[in-house]
Amino acid sequence: MSSALLTPTGPATHSSPVTFREPTVDDGGELWRIARDSETLDVNASYSYLLWCRDFASTSILAEVDGRPGGFVTGYTRPETPDTLMVWQVAVDDDHRGRGIARSMLEELVDRIPDVRWLETTITDDNAASIGLFTKFADGRDAEVTRSELFTTDHFPDNHDPERLYRIGRLD
Ligand SMILES: CC(C)(COP(=O)(O)OP(=O)(O)OC[C@H]1O[C@@H](n2cnc3c(N)ncnc32)[C@H](O)[C@@H]1OP(=O)(O)O)[C@@H](O)C(=O)NCCC(=O)NCCS
């Protein structure tokens, strides 16, 4: 995947250039670090980020700020509905938030996966930033957002908050 220079859509905190590319296995540790430092995301085993970068690189994206990893989106196309991109995690390092990086990653990712017409993600009700991000993305695409229950507290073995499914589309 070729890199693209970001034109900030939000209030720029600084003007460091931002580029986007597919992550590689060598980036897996940085994805884990960004997830950990977000202090919001579930931090999964470092192994899972390495595995993701090996097997789902083409449906994931890394943002580099000044040549250093500063944000990522991990996703996969659903095996039974390959026109649906399921976004697993999105994070941007605190210093780089508010510049439109997360939204640009979603735009780039959707545009480069052939035949994707729907985006799905799950969000807990207390994550205003995530709800705002995906709503803004949908608005920009003139797409509908449908919310439904997916994983309730009863599904989780560890008192995890419910994860509501957001389905966004069609993305033409
Ligand atoms: C959510 C997150 C990825 C947003 O990254 P970001 O690069 O700052 O987001 P963007 O600048 O692209 O924002 C795009 C839109 O999202 C919404 N948004 C972003 N941050 C927001 C916040 N804190 N509260 C409400 N809406 C927010 C806004 O609508 C924004 O558009 P605007 O700036 O034109 O108003 C970042 O805050 C983060 O890493 N949070 C911790 C991890 C997390 O919660 N990830 C999401 C769950 S998987």
The ligand as an SDF file (V2000), in Angstrom:
LIG
                    3D

 48 50  0  0  0  0  0  0  0  0999 V2000
  -10.8030    7.6260   19.4920 C   0  0  0  0  0  0  0  0  0  0  0  0
   -9.4600    8.0910   18.9300 C   0  0  0  0  0  0  0  0  0  0  0  0
   -8.8470    6.9670   18.1010 C   0  0  0  0  0  0  0  0  0  0  0  0
   -9.6980    9.3470   18.0400 C   0  0  0  0  0  0  0  0  0  0  0  0
   -8.4540    9.6910   17.4190 O   0  0  0  0  0  0  0  0  0  0  0  0
   -8.2130   11.1210   16.7610 P   0  0  0  0  0  0  0  0  0  0  0  0
   -7.1380   10.9820   15.7410 O   0  0  0  0  0  0  0  0  0  0  0  0
   -8.0200   12.1530   17.8080 O   0  0  0  0  0  0  0  0  0  0  0  0
   -9.6290   11.3870   16.0490 O   0  0  0  0  0  0  0  0  0  0  0  0
   -9.9000   12.4050   14.8460 P   0  0  0  0  0  0  0  0  0  0  0  0
   -9.0850   13.6480   15.0610 O   0  0  0  0  0  0  0  0  0  0  0  0
   -9.7540   11.7070   13.5540 O   0  0  0  0  0  0  0  0  0  0  0  0
  -11.4240   12.7780   15.1010 O   0  0  0  0  0  0  0  0  0  0  0  0
  -12.4160   12.5500   14.1190 C   0  0  0  0  0  0  0  0  0  0  0  0
  -13.7690   12.8150   14.7650 C   0  0  0  0  0  0  0  0  0  0  0  0
  -13.9890   11.9120   15.8550 O   0  0  0  0  0  0  0  0  0  0  0  0
  -14.7180   12.5790   16.8920 C   0  0  0  0  0  0  0  0  0  0  0  0
  -13.9030   12.6210   18.1080 N   0  0  0  0  0  0  0  0  0  0  0  0
  -12.5660   12.4540   18.2300 C   0  0  0  0  0  0  0  0  0  0  0  0
  -12.2070   12.5250   19.5260 N   0  0  0  0  0  0  0  0  0  0  0  0
  -13.3420   12.7760   20.2290 C   0  0  0  0  0  0  0  0  0  0  0  0
  -13.6200   12.9440   21.6150 C   0  0  0  0  0  0  0  0  0  0  0  0
  -12.6310   12.8970   22.5440 N   0  0  0  0  0  0  0  0  0  0  0  0
  -14.9080   13.1210   21.9940 N   0  0  0  0  0  0  0  0  0  0  0  0
  -15.9050   13.1610   21.0810 C   0  0  0  0  0  0  0  0  0  0  0  0
  -15.6990   13.0110   19.7380 N   0  0  0  0  0  0  0  0  0  0  0  0
  -14.4240   12.8250   19.3330 C   0  0  0  0  0  0  0  0  0  0  0  0
  -14.9930   13.9910   16.3910 C   0  0  0  0  0  0  0  0  0  0  0  0
  -16.2330   14.0140   15.7310 O   0  0  0  0  0  0  0  0  0  0  0  0
  -13.8810   14.1900   15.3780 C   0  0  0  0  0  0  0  0  0  0  0  0
  -14.2000   15.1010   14.3630 O   0  0  0  0  0  0  0  0  0  0  0  0
  -13.9670   16.6880   14.5840 P   0  0  0  0  0  0  0  0  0  0  0  0
  -12.5820   16.8500   15.1270 O   0  0  0  0  0  0  0  0  0  0  0  0
  -14.1120   17.2580   13.2130 O   0  0  0  0  0  0  0  0  0  0  0  0
  -15.0220   17.1130   15.5380 O   0  0  0  0  0  0  0  0  0  0  0  0
   -8.4870    8.5130   20.0690 C   0  0  0  0  0  0  0  0  0  0  0  0
   -9.1570    9.4400   20.9310 O   0  0  0  0  0  0  0  0  0  0  0  0
   -8.0150    7.3390   20.8950 C   0  0  0  0  0  0  0  0  0  0  0  0
   -7.0000    6.7160   20.5520 O   0  0  0  0  0  0  0  0  0  0  0  0
   -8.7230    7.0320   22.0050 N   0  0  0  0  0  0  0  0  0  0  0  0
   -8.3280    5.9100   22.8670 C   0  0  0  0  0  0  0  0  0  0  0  0
   -8.6050    4.5610   22.2150 C   0  0  0  0  0  0  0  0  0  0  0  0
  -10.0760    4.3740   21.8390 C   0  0  0  0  0  0  0  0  0  0  0  0
  -10.9780    4.6930   22.6120 O   0  0  0  0  0  0  0  0  0  0  0  0
  -10.2840    3.8440   20.6200 N   0  0  0  0  0  0  0  0  0  0  0  0
  -11.6240    3.6300   20.0800 C   0  0  0  0  0  0  0  0  0  0  0  0
  -12.2340    2.3170   20.4720 C   0  0  0  0  0  0  0  0  0  0  0  0
  -11.6740    0.9630   19.4830 S   0  0  0  0  0  0  0  0  0  0  0  0
  1  2  1  0
  2  3  1  0
  2  4  1  0
  2 36  1  0
  4  5  1  0
  5  6  1  0
  6  7  2  0
  6  8  1  0
  6  9  1  0
  9 10  1  0
 10 11  2  0
 10 12  1  0
 10 13  1  0
 13 14  1  0
 14 15  1  0
 15 16  1  0
 15 30  1  0
 16 17  1  0
 17 18  1  0
 17 28  1  0
 18 19  1  0
 18 27  1  0
 19 20  2  0
 20 21  1  0
 21 22  1  0
 21 27  2  0
 22 23  1  0
 22 24  2  0
 24 25  1  0
 25 26  2  0
 26 27  1  0
 28 29  1  0
 28 30  1  0
 30 31  1  0
 31 32  1  0
 32 33  2  0
 32 34  1  0
 32 35  1  0
 36 37  1  0
 36 38  1  0
 38 39  2  0
 38 40  1  0
 40 41  1  0
 41 42  1  0
 42 43  1  0
 43 44  2  0
 43 45  1  0
 45 46  1  0
 46 47  1  0
 47 48  1  0
M  END
$$$$
